């Protein structure tokens, strides 16, 4: 289930609170406009928030025009949710935004005015966790018993402070359940997913974001 506005969030959380015995790992999508009371309720109900980091970039073009200033501090408030105990997972809402997780990680670390509060940005380790952890004993680790889904990248993202996340040649190899499914040496990488998005796919991203570097 997904919500965007705070009124919808209040209605969904109120309904979930009435379920006898609770809901096994409820996952709610977007969770964009909230308030301190709603964040507390999300934590109490063990909500997993499926957030779209790229929304904070493309929504910034009109957020200030459509949202009251009092709501902005609790809009796209990922760090507030995390500190309250809400588990955040990274998503894209493709084709509304690119499904490229590297773009999502970058956008989780860099925000645009008026949603540019640096206190709500994630550092690279947390941005990476959005797309890798919290699948318990199935995904998220290279360890015995895990599914062996992993990628090999060209650059040391930690050493480069994730500045290479948007490099076209970043992805080198992809393994799914231990089987190599992609190798950049035999299959050249796509120059940019935004070249596809700019061709007229539905959604705000294709119309607003043209350049990966400028993000405008």
Buried (B, 14 or more C-beta within 10 A) or exposed (E): EBBBBBEBBBEBBEEBEEEEEEEEEBBBBBBBBBBEEBBBBBBEBBBBBBBBBBBBBBBBBEBBEEBEEEBBBBBBBBBBBBEBEBBBBBBBBBBBBBBBBBBBBBBBBBBBEBBEBEEBBBEBEBBBBBBBBEEEEEBBBEEEEBBBBBBEBBBEBEEEEBEBBBBEEBBBBBBEEEEEEBEBEEEEBEEBBBEBBBEEBEBBBBBBBBEBEEBE
